[in-house]
Amino acid sequence: MSDHDRLPPQNIEAEQSVLGAILLDNEAISPAIENLTPNDFYKEAHKQIFIAMLDLYGKSEPIDLITLTEQLSKKEKLEKVGGAS
């Protein structure tokens, strides 16, 4: 197997944990910003959710299910990440 045939390192559960922690406690975004970039997320939906969270944080808006759904919808990414449910 050549190097370009290998999957990059990934941990979907860790990605979900980071995003969930930010939703539960917006203060969790500070250490996430210090250690992660959107490209660190393997799953495209998780990358788009993290980008939306960064956008909300940059506008000093709360990060919750409602604001996150609205932000993803504004950027036409909501359906691409699996919808609002």
N, CA and C atoms as an extended XYZ file, in Angstrom:
255
Properties=species:S:1:pos:R:3:atomname:S:1:resname:S:1:resid:I:1 pbc="F F F"
N         0.846       -1.176        0.000 N   MET     1
C         0.000        0.000        0.000 CA  MET     1
C         0.893        1.241        0.000 C   MET     1
N         0.661        2.129       -0.935 N   SER     2
C         1.468        3.345       -1.010 CA  SER     2
C         0.965        4.374       -0.003 C   SER     2
N         1.789        5.391        0.252 N   ASP     3
C         1.431        6.419        1.229 CA  ASP     3
C         0.140        7.140        0.867 C   ASP     3
N        -0.090        7.384       -0.413 N   HIS     4
C        -1.281        8.139       -0.786 CA  HIS     4
C        -2.541        7.280       -0.776 C   HIS     4
N        -2.426        5.979       -0.566 N   ASP     5
C        -3.588        5.111       -0.435 CA  ASP     5
C        -4.062        4.991        1.013 C   ASP     5
N        -3.285        5.473        1.935 N   ARG     6
C        -3.627        5.353        3.352 CA  ARG     6
C        -4.577        6.460        3.778 C   ARG     6
N        -5.431        6.118        4.723 N   LEU     7
C        -6.310        7.126        5.307 CA  LEU     7
C        -5.510        7.986        6.274 C   LEU     7
N        -5.798        9.276        6.326 N   PRO     8
C        -5.114       10.116        7.315 CA  PRO     8
C        -5.574        9.721        8.718 C   PRO     8
N        -4.796       10.061        9.729 N   PRO     9
C        -5.221        9.769       11.100 CA  PRO     9
C        -6.571       10.422       11.373 C   PRO     9
N        -7.418        9.697       12.083 N   GLN    10
C        -8.748       10.231       12.359 CA  GLN    10
C        -9.298        9.634       13.643 C   GLN    10
N       -10.144       10.405       14.305 N   ASN    11
C       -10.844        9.937       15.487 CA  ASN    11
C       -12.168       10.689       15.538 C   ASN    11
N       -13.170       10.101       14.919 N   ILE    12
C       -14.479       10.743       14.791 CA  ILE    12
C       -15.078       11.042       16.167 C   ILE    12
N       -14.895       10.113       17.112 N   GLU    13
C       -15.439       10.323       18.453 CA  GLU    13
C       -14.792       11.532       19.131 C   GLU    13
N       -13.512       11.724       18.925 N   ALA    14
C       -12.827       12.891       19.499 CA  ALA    14
C       -13.365       14.176       18.877 C   ALA    14
N       -13.596       14.156       17.573 N   GLU    15
C       -14.162       15.325       16.904 CA  GLU    15
C       -15.534       15.649       17.490 C   GLU    15
N       -16.363       14.621       17.657 N   GLN    16
C       -17.694       14.823       18.226 CA  GLN    16
C       -17.601       15.368       19.648 C   GLN    16
N       -16.643       14.882       20.401 N   SER    17
C       -16.464       15.343       21.782 CA  SER    17
C       -16.094       16.820       21.841 C   SER    17
N       -15.208       17.247       20.959 N   VAL    18
C       -14.803       18.659       20.921 CA  VAL    18
C       -16.002       19.541       20.595 C   VAL    18
N       -16.737       19.179       19.557 N   LEU    19
C       -17.888       19.986       19.150 CA  LEU    19
C       -18.963       19.989       20.238 C   LEU    19
N       -19.199       18.833       20.840 N   GLY    20
C       -20.183       18.740       21.917 CA  GLY    20
C       -19.794       19.560       23.131 C   GLY    20
N       -18.513       19.534       23.471 N   ALA    21
C       -18.033       20.314       24.619 CA  ALA    21
C       -18.263       21.804       24.394 C   ALA    21
N       -18.027       22.257       23.171 N   ILE    22
C       -18.233       23.681       22.855 CA  ILE    22
C       -19.713       24.040       22.962 C   ILE    22
N       -20.589       23.140       22.504 N   LEU    23
C       -22.024       23.404       22.618 CA  LEU    23
C       -22.470       23.457       24.076 C   LEU    23
N       -21.904       22.597       24.906 N   LEU    24
C       -22.281       22.565       26.319 CA  LEU    24
C       -21.697       23.728       27.112 C   LEU    24
N       -20.501       24.151       26.729 N   ASP    25
C       -19.809       25.222       27.453 CA  ASP    25
C       -19.003       26.039       26.451 C   ASP    25
N       -19.518       27.207       26.101 N   ASN    26
C       -18.859       28.037       25.085 CA  ASN    26
C       -17.418       28.383       25.428 C   ASN    26
N       -17.061       28.342       26.695 N   GLU    27
C       -15.676       28.621       27.102 CA  GLU    27
C       -14.714       27.560       26.560 C   GLU    27
N       -15.246       26.399       26.205 N   ALA    28
C       -14.402       25.314       25.689 CA  ALA    28
C       -13.824       25.645       24.316 C   ALA    28
N       -14.340       26.681       23.671 N   ILE    29
C       -13.818       27.021       22.350 CA  ILE    29
C       -12.417       27.624       22.440 C   ILE    29
N       -12.097       28.276       23.552 N   SER    30
C       -10.767       28.896       23.677 CA  SER    30
C        -9.635       27.885       23.542 C   SER    30
N        -9.628       26.794       24.319 N   PRO    31
C        -8.549       25.815       24.122 CA  PRO    31
C        -8.636       25.123       22.762 C   PRO    31
N        -9.855       24.995       22.230 N   ALA    32
C        -9.994       24.378       20.907 CA  ALA    32
C        -9.319       25.249       19.849 C   ALA    32
N        -9.531       26.562       19.931 N   ILE    33
C        -8.918       27.486       18.972 CA  ILE    33
C        -7.397       27.456       19.075 C   ILE    33
N        -6.897       27.312       20.290 N   GLU    34
C        -5.445       27.285       20.495 CA  GLU    34
C        -4.797       26.027       19.917 C   GLU    34
N        -5.564       24.949       19.826 N   ASN    35
C        -4.984       23.666       19.447 CA  ASN    35
C        -5.465       23.090       18.122 C   ASN    35
N        -6.548       23.625       17.574 N   LEU    36
C        -7.140       23.031       16.376 CA  LEU    36
C        -7.402       24.070       15.292 C   LEU    36
N        -7.404       23.600       14.066 N   THR    37
C        -7.875       24.384       12.929 CA  THR    37
C        -8.981       23.565       12.270 C   THR    37
N        -9.795       24.174       11.435 N   PRO    38
C       -10.826       23.389       10.751 CA  PRO    38
C       -10.255       22.185        9.987 C   PRO    38
N        -9.067       22.323        9.446 N   ASN    39
C        -8.476       21.221        8.681 CA  ASN    39
C        -8.040       20.044        9.544 C   ASN    39
N        -8.061       20.212       10.865 N   ASP    40
C        -7.752       19.096       11.757 CA  ASP    40
C        -8.909       18.104       11.847 C   ASP    40
N       -10.088       18.508       11.389 N   PHE    41
C       -11.253       17.630       11.420 CA  PHE    41
C       -11.278       16.780       10.158 C   PHE    41
N       -11.345       15.475       10.351 N   TYR    42
C       -11.363       14.548        9.217 CA  TYR    42
C       -12.721       14.584        8.516 C   TYR    42
N       -13.785       14.543        9.304 N   LYS    43
C       -15.130       14.505        8.741 CA  LYS    43
C       -15.533       15.911        8.288 C   LYS    43
N       -15.935       16.033        7.032 N   GLU    44
C       -16.267       17.339        6.452 CA  GLU    44
C       -17.379       18.045        7.229 C   GLU    44
N       -18.377       17.310        7.677 N   ALA    45
C       -19.465       17.920        8.446 CA  ALA    45
C       -18.928       18.541        9.731 C   ALA    45
N       -18.015       17.848       10.390 N   HIS    46
C       -17.428       18.381       11.623 CA  HIS    46
C       -16.606       19.632       11.338 C   HIS    46
N       -15.903       19.626       10.223 N   LYS    47
C       -15.120       20.804        9.826 CA  LYS    47
C       -16.041       22.013        9.636 C   LYS    47
N       -17.157       21.811        8.935 N   GLN    48
C       -18.085       22.913        8.671 CA  GLN    48
C       -18.746       23.412        9.956 C   GLN    48
N       -19.055       22.503       10.869 N   ILE    49
C       -19.633       22.895       12.158 CA  ILE    49
C       -18.622       23.716       12.953 C   ILE    49
N       -17.372       23.281       12.968 N   PHE    50
C       -16.332       24.020       13.695 CA  PHE    50
C       -16.142       25.411       13.091 C   PHE    50
N       -16.155       25.515       11.774 N   ILE    51
C       -16.038       26.819       11.110 CA  ILE    51
C       -17.196       27.728       11.529 C   ILE    51
N       -18.404       27.184       11.556 N   ALA    52
C       -19.568       27.976       11.974 CA  ALA    52
C       -19.422       28.424       13.427 C   ALA    52
N       -18.893       27.544       14.268 N   MET    53
C       -18.651       27.910       15.671 CA  MET    53
C       -17.630       29.038       15.767 C   MET    53
N       -16.583       28.961       14.965 N   LEU    54
C       -15.570       30.019       14.949 CA  LEU    54
C       -16.175       31.341       14.496 C   LEU    54
N       -17.052       31.288       13.488 N   ASP    55
C       -17.725       32.499       13.009 CA  ASP    55
C       -18.556       33.133       14.125 C   ASP    55
N       -19.320       32.309       14.832 N   LEU    56
C       -20.143       32.819       15.934 CA  LEU    56
C       -19.267       33.404       17.035 C   LEU    56
N       -18.211       32.705       17.376 N   TYR    57
C       -17.281       33.174       18.405 CA  TYR    57
C       -16.669       34.512       17.992 C   TYR    57
N       -16.303       34.635       16.727 N   GLY    58
C       -15.712       35.867       16.217 CA  GLY    58
C       -16.656       37.053       16.281 C   GLY    58
N       -17.962       36.775       16.268 N   LYS    59
C       -18.966       37.834       16.369 CA  LYS    59
C       -19.471       37.990       17.803 C   LYS    59
N       -18.813       37.310       18.739 N   SER    60
C       -19.199       37.333       20.166 CA  SER    60
C       -20.645       36.909       20.384 C   SER    60
N       -21.102       35.983       19.563 N   GLU    61
C       -22.451       35.447       19.717 CA  GLU    61
C       -22.381       34.124       20.467 C   GLU    61
N       -23.449       33.788       21.190 N   PRO    62
C       -23.447       32.499       21.876 CA  PRO    62
C       -23.429       31.352       20.861 C   PRO    62
N       -22.846       30.262       21.268 N   ILE    63
C       -22.800       29.077       20.411 CA  ILE    63
C       -23.737       28.053       21.031 C   ILE    63
N       -24.906       27.904       20.418 N   ASP    64
C       -25.870       26.913       20.874 CA  ASP    64
C       -26.541       26.312       19.645 C   ASP    64
N       -27.437       25.387       19.870 N   LEU    65
C       -28.053       24.687       18.747 CA  LEU    65
C       -28.776       25.643       17.806 C   LEU    65
N       -29.437       26.637       18.364 N   ILE    66
C       -30.198       27.578       17.537 CA  ILE    66
C       -29.272       28.461       16.712 C   ILE    66
N       -28.297       29.103       17.361 N   THR    67
C       -27.404       30.004       16.621 CA  THR    67
C       -26.536       29.230       15.632 C   THR    67
N       -26.139       28.030       16.007 N   LEU    68
C       -25.318       27.211       15.115 CA  LEU    68
C       -26.116       26.794       13.884 C   LEU    68
N       -27.362       26.393       14.089 N   THR    69
C       -28.233       26.021       12.971 CA  THR    69
C       -28.443       27.209       12.040 C   THR    69
N       -28.688       28.378       12.612 N   GLU    70
C       -28.883       29.585       11.798 CA  GLU    70
C       -27.624       29.933       11.015 C   GLU    70
N       -26.465       29.833       11.653 N   GLN    71
C       -25.195       30.157       10.992 CA  GLN    71
C       -24.932       29.194        9.832 C   GLN    71
N       -25.150       27.914       10.063 N   LEU    72
C       -24.945       26.922        8.999 CA  LEU    72
C       -25.933       27.145        7.859 C   LEU    72
N       -27.156       27.503        8.190 N   SER    73
C       -28.166       27.773        7.173 CA  SER    73
C       -27.788       28.994        6.339 C   SER    73
N       -27.314       30.054        7.009 N   LYS    74
C       -26.879       31.270        6.301 CA  LYS    74
C       -25.771       30.977        5.303 C   LYS    74
N       -24.869       30.086        5.682 N   LYS    75
C       -23.728       29.741        4.829 CA  LYS    75
C       -24.056       28.611        3.856 C   LYS    75
N       -25.345       28.202        3.835 N   GLU    76
C       -25.816       27.116        2.971 CA  GLU    76
C       -25.050       25.814        3.211 C   GLU    76
N       -24.779       25.538        4.479 N   LYS    77
C       -24.050       24.322        4.857 CA  LYS    77
C       -24.907       23.379        5.700 C   LYS    77
N       -26.093       23.817        6.094 N   LEU    78
C       -26.900       23.035        7.021 CA  LEU    78
C       -27.212       21.642        6.478 C   LEU    78
N       -27.665       21.554        5.262 N   GLU    79
C       -27.995       20.245        4.686 CA  GLU    79
C       -26.740       19.397        4.486 C   GLU    79
N       -25.635       20.042        4.191 N   LYS    80
C       -24.383       19.312        3.968 CA  LYS    80
C       -23.850       18.669        5.242 C   LYS    80
N       -24.238       19.207        6.406 N   VAL    81
C       -23.772       18.628        7.668 CA  VAL    81
C       -24.801       17.674        8.260 C   VAL    81
N       -25.904       17.465        7.563 N   GLY    82
C       -26.898       16.502        8.024 CA  GLY    82
C       -28.216       17.100        8.462 C   GLY    82
N       -28.388       18.403        8.302 N   GLY    83
C       -29.639       19.054        8.662 CA  GLY    83
C       -29.700       19.450       10.122 C   GLY    83
N       -30.845       19.976       10.517 N   ALA    84
C       -31.013       20.516       11.864 CA  ALA    84
C       -31.291       19.444       12.908 C   ALA    84
N       -31.714       18.281       12.496 N   SER    85
C       -32.048       17.254       13.492 CA  SER    85
C       -30.846       16.452       13.776 C   SER    85
